Amino acid sequence: MAKANLAEKMKELEQVVEKLRQNELDIEEAVKLYESGIKLAATIKSYLEEVQTKIRVLSENGEKEVDASKLGKKEQ
């Protein structure tokens, strides 16, 4: 996901949240919006974790580029 795509996903998520705040939704529509919001949030979170890992690897190794094999979930 590129920066522009991240901005688009964030905007979509904001729109979902705004719609969910309206009291005019029926339960089926609210559930669909909630599901959509959860999926968007997961996509955004995954991208941000990937970027965080890339930054950590770059910082630790003083590298200018990161080998894709070095990217992974951070250890917990």
C-alpha positions in Angstrom: 0.0 0.0 0.0 1.5 3.3 -1.0 1.1 6.6 0.9 -1.7 7.8 -1.3 -3.5 4.5 -0.8 -3.0 4.7 2.9 -4.6 8.1 2.9 -7.5 6.7 0.9 -8.0 3.8 3.3 -7.9 6.2 6.3 -10.5 8.4 4.6 -12.7 5.4 3.9 -12.4 4.4 7.5 -13.3 7.9 8.7 -16.4 7.8 6.4 -17.4 4.4 7.8 -17.1 5.7 11.4 -19.1 8.8 10.5 -21.9 6.7 9.0 -21.9 4.5 12.1 -22.4 7.5 14.3 -25.7 8.3 12.6 -28.7 6.9 14.4 -30.6 6.4 11.2 -29.0 3.1 10.2 -30.8 -0.2 10.4 -29.0 -3.1 12.1 -28.1 -4.8 8.8 -26.5 -1.7 7.4 -24.7 -1.0 10.7 -23.2 -4.5 10.8 -22.0 -4.3 7.1 -20.4 -0.9 7.9 -18.8 -2.3 11.0 -17.4 -5.3 9.1 -16.1 -2.9 6.4 -14.5 -0.7 9.1 -12.8 -3.7 10.8 -11.3 -4.9 7.5 -10.1 -1.4 6.7 -8.5 -1.0 10.1 -6.8 -4.4 9.8 -5.4 -3.4 6.4 -4.1 -0.1 7.8 -2.6 -1.8 10.8 -0.8 -4.4 8.7 0.7 -1.7 6.5 1.8 0.4 9.4 3.4 -2.6 11.1 5.3 -3.4 7.9 6.5 0.1 7.7 7.5 0.1 11.3 9.5 -3.1 10.8 11.2 -1.6 7.8 12.2 1.5 9.7 13.5 -0.6 12.6 15.6 -2.7 10.3 16.9 0.4 8.5 17.8 2.1 11.7 19.4 -0.9 13.3 21.6 -1.7 10.3 22.2 1.7 8.9 21.0 0.4 5.6 19.6 2.5 2.8 17.3 -0.3 1.6 15.9 -3.4 3.3 16.1 -6.9 1.9 12.5 -8.2 1.7 13.6 -11.4 3.6 14.5 -9.2 6.6 10.9 -8.0 6.9 8.6 -9.8 9.2 6.5 -9.3 12.2 8.3 -7.8 15.1 9.1 -10.2 17.9 6.8 -10.0 20.9 
